[in-house]
Amino acid sequence: MPRNPTSYVILGLLSIQPNISGYDMRKAVQGSIGYFWGESYGQIYPALKRLTREGLIAKSRGESNGRRPRQEYVLTEAGRRCLREWLAVPFHDEPPRNEFLLKLFFAREAAPGVAAAHIREFEERNRRMLDTLNRIQASVPANKPPNPHQPYWLLTLSFGRALTTAAIQWGESARAELAAAEPSTAPRLRSQNTRAASKTSSARKQRIGKH
């Protein structure tokens, strides 16, 4: 059983869609698991060679379109068994490397207002991410026969939306706590919060006006 997580990403992608190239896999990661799994693209091509040698995937010939045919791959039965074995093993989460939380942990040494600025940036990033996840949710076709993988995809999507919403709510309460801990920054925080609320309101009005 291969130990490199990239190998399992490749096996999983080929279980969903056969006859795809390494480039296709990179694009698939960006548009799907890339929202919660940081894959090293530099590992994909070495992993493809290794998995091919091990007989877990096989090369297939893609369309040429007048050019040299693309190198595509399919999952073998041995590869499918390997993927299923890995899926059955309990997951092992490593401690995350979250620079935001690391800086927040040591923020007592920072100048007043620095921690609050980081939290505002954290909130803004999560609001953008929530918008993205909501657009993905809205793009899911309701009338077509669902892809058999779709229920599992939607579970990861709802998990991401729940975590992102909770992170935004945490940011709002954290800024209030900091305003009490750093009184000198409270007027500035109120002013910035007012501007942020005004921008949000203007953006919503613009979106409504387009519909």
C-alpha positions as CSV (number, residue, x, y, z in Angstrom):
1,M,0.0,0.0,0.0
2,P,1.6,3.3,-1.0
3,R,2.3,5.7,1.9
4,N,2.5,9.0,0.0
5,P,-0.9,10.8,0.3
6,T,-0.5,12.1,-3.2
7,S,-0.9,8.4,-4.4
8,Y,-4.3,8.2,-2.8
9,V,-5.4,11.5,-4.3
10,I,-4.5,10.1,-7.7
11,L,-6.3,6.8,-7.1
12,G,-9.3,8.6,-5.8
13,L,-9.5,10.9,-8.8
14,L,-9.2,8.0,-11.2
15,S,-11.9,6.2,-9.4
16,I,-14.2,9.1,-10.2
17,Q,-13.1,9.8,-13.8
18,P,-10.8,7.5,-15.8
19,N,-8.7,8.5,-18.7
20,I,-7.4,11.8,-17.4
21,S,-3.9,13.2,-17.5
22,G,-1.6,14.6,-14.8
23,Y,-2.7,18.1,-15.9
24,D,-6.3,17.1,-15.6
25,M,-5.6,15.9,-12.1
26,R,-4.1,19.2,-11.1
27,K,-7.2,21.1,-12.4
28,A,-9.5,18.6,-10.6
29,V,-7.7,19.2,-7.3
30,Q,-8.0,22.9,-7.7
31,G,-11.7,22.7,-8.2
32,S,-12.6,20.2,-5.6
33,I,-10.4,18.8,-2.8
34,G,-8.1,21.8,-3.0
35,Y,-10.5,23.7,-0.8
36,F,-9.6,21.4,2.1
37,W,-6.5,19.4,1.0
38,G,-3.2,21.1,0.2
39,E,-1.8,18.8,-2.5
40,S,1.8,19.2,-3.7
41,Y,1.5,19.4,-7.5
42,G,5.2,18.7,-7.8
43,Q,4.5,15.2,-6.4
44,I,1.8,14.2,-8.9
45,Y,4.0,13.2,-11.9
46,P,6.5,11.2,-9.8
47,A,3.6,9.5,-8.1
48,L,2.0,8.7,-11.5
49,K,5.3,6.9,-12.5
50,R,5.5,5.0,-9.3
51,L,1.9,3.9,-9.3
52,T,2.3,2.7,-12.9
53,R,5.3,0.7,-12.0
54,E,3.4,-0.9,-9.1
55,G,0.5,-1.8,-11.4
56,L,-2.0,0.3,-9.5
57,I,-2.8,2.5,-12.5
58,A,-2.2,2.0,-16.2
59,K,-1.5,4.3,-19.1
60,S,-4.1,5.0,-21.7
61,R,-4.0,7.0,-24.9
62,G,-5.8,10.3,-24.9
63,E,-7.1,12.2,-27.9
64,S,-4.3,13.8,-30.0
65,N,-6.3,16.7,-31.7
66,G,-3.6,16.9,-34.3
67,R,-0.9,16.9,-31.7
68,R,1.1,14.3,-29.8
69,P,-1.5,12.3,-27.8
70,R,-1.8,13.2,-24.1
71,Q,-0.7,10.7,-21.6
72,E,-3.8,9.6,-19.6
73,Y,-4.3,7.0,-16.9
74,V,-6.9,4.6,-15.7
75,L,-7.3,2.8,-12.4
76,T,-6.5,-0.9,-12.3
77,E,-8.3,-3.4,-10.2
78,A,-5.3,-3.6,-7.9
79,G,-5.4,0.2,-7.6
80,R,-9.1,0.1,-6.7
81,R,-8.4,-2.5,-4.0
82,C,-5.5,-0.4,-2.7
83,L,-7.8,2.7,-2.5
84,R,-10.5,0.8,-0.7
85,E,-8.0,-0.6,1.8
86,W,-6.8,3.0,2.5
87,L,-10.4,4.3,2.8
88,A,-11.1,1.8,5.5
89,V,-8.1,2.7,7.7
90,P,-8.8,5.3,10.4
91,F,-7.7,8.8,9.4
92,H,-4.7,10.4,11.0
93,D,-4.9,14.2,11.2
94,E,-1.5,15.9,11.7
95,P,-1.5,19.1,13.9
96,P,-2.3,22.0,11.5
97,R,0.3,24.7,10.8
98,N,-1.9,27.8,11.1
99,E,0.1,31.0,11.0
100,F,-2.9,33.1,12.0
101,L,-3.4,31.2,15.2
102,L,0.3,31.2,15.9
103,K,0.5,35.0,15.6
104,L,-2.7,35.4,17.7
105,F,-1.2,33.2,20.4
106,F,1.8,35.5,20.8
107,A,-0.1,38.7,20.0
108,R,0.5,40.2,23.5
109,E,3.9,41.3,22.2
110,A,2.4,43.0,19.2
111,A,1.5,46.7,19.0
112,P,-2.1,47.5,19.9
113,G,-4.4,46.9,17.0
114,V,-2.3,44.3,15.3
115,A,-4.2,41.3,16.5
116,A,-7.5,43.0,15.7
117,A,-6.2,43.6,12.1
118,H,-5.3,40.0,11.7
119,I,-8.8,38.9,12.9
120,R,-10.4,41.3,10.5
121,E,-8.4,39.8,7.6
122,F,-9.3,36.3,8.9
123,E,-13.0,37.3,8.7
124,E,-12.7,38.8,5.3
125,R,-11.0,35.7,3.9
126,N,-13.6,33.5,5.4
127,R,-16.4,35.7,4.0
128,R,-14.9,35.3,0.5
129,M,-14.6,31.6,1.0
130,L,-18.2,31.3,2.2
131,D,-19.3,33.2,-1.0
132,T,-17.3,30.7,-3.1
133,L,-18.8,27.7,-1.3
134,N,-22.3,29.2,-1.6
135,R,-21.8,29.6,-5.3
136,I,-20.7,26.0,-5.6
137,Q,-23.8,24.9,-3.6
138,A,-26.0,26.9,-5.9
139,S,-24.4,25.4,-9.0
140,V,-25.4,21.8,-8.0
141,P,-28.0,20.7,-10.5
142,A,-31.3,19.8,-8.8
143,N,-33.2,18.1,-11.7
144,K,-30.5,15.9,-13.3
145,P,-29.9,12.3,-12.0
146,P,-27.2,12.8,-9.4
147,N,-23.7,11.5,-9.8
148,P,-23.2,8.5,-7.4
149,H,-20.3,10.4,-5.8
150,Q,-22.4,13.5,-5.3
151,P,-23.8,12.8,-1.8
152,Y,-20.2,12.5,-0.5
153,W,-19.1,15.7,-2.3
154,L,-22.0,17.6,-0.8
155,L,-21.1,16.4,2.7
156,T,-17.6,17.9,2.4
157,L,-19.2,21.0,1.0
158,S,-21.6,21.4,3.9
159,F,-18.7,20.7,6.3
160,G,-16.8,23.6,4.8
161,R,-19.7,25.9,4.9
162,A,-20.4,25.1,8.6
163,L,-16.7,25.6,9.6
164,T,-16.5,28.9,7.6
165,T,-19.7,30.3,9.1
166,A,-18.5,29.4,12.6
167,A,-15.1,31.0,11.9
168,I,-16.8,34.3,10.8
169,Q,-19.0,34.2,14.0
170,W,-15.9,33.6,16.1
171,G,-14.1,36.6,14.5
172,E,-17.0,38.9,15.4
173,S,-16.9,37.9,19.0
174,A,-13.1,37.9,19.1
175,R,-12.9,41.5,18.0
176,A,-15.3,42.4,20.7
177,E,-13.1,40.7,23.3
178,L,-10.0,42.5,22.0
179,A,-11.8,45.8,22.2
180,A,-12.2,45.2,25.9
181,A,-8.7,43.9,26.3
182,E,-7.1,46.8,24.3
183,P,-9.3,49.8,25.1
184,S,-7.1,52.2,23.1
185,T,-8.1,50.4,19.9
186,A,-11.8,50.3,20.6
187,P,-12.7,53.6,18.8
188,R,-10.6,52.6,15.8
189,L,-12.3,49.2,15.8
190,R,-15.8,50.8,15.9
191,S,-14.8,53.0,13.0
192,Q,-13.4,50.1,11.0
193,N,-16.4,48.0,11.8
194,T,-18.8,50.7,10.6
195,R,-16.8,51.0,7.3
196,A,-16.9,47.3,6.8
197,A,-20.6,47.1,7.4
198,S,-21.1,50.0,5.0
199,K,-19.1,48.1,2.3
200,T,-21.0,44.9,2.9
201,S,-24.3,46.8,2.6
202,S,-23.2,48.5,-0.6
203,A,-22.1,45.2,-2.1
204,R,-25.4,43.6,-1.3
205,K,-27.3,46.4,-2.9
206,Q,-25.2,46.1,-6.1
207,R,-25.8,42.4,-6.3
208,I,-29.6,42.9,-5.8
209,G,-29.6,45.6,-8.5
210,K,-28.1,43.2,-11.0
211,H,-30.9,40.7,-10.6
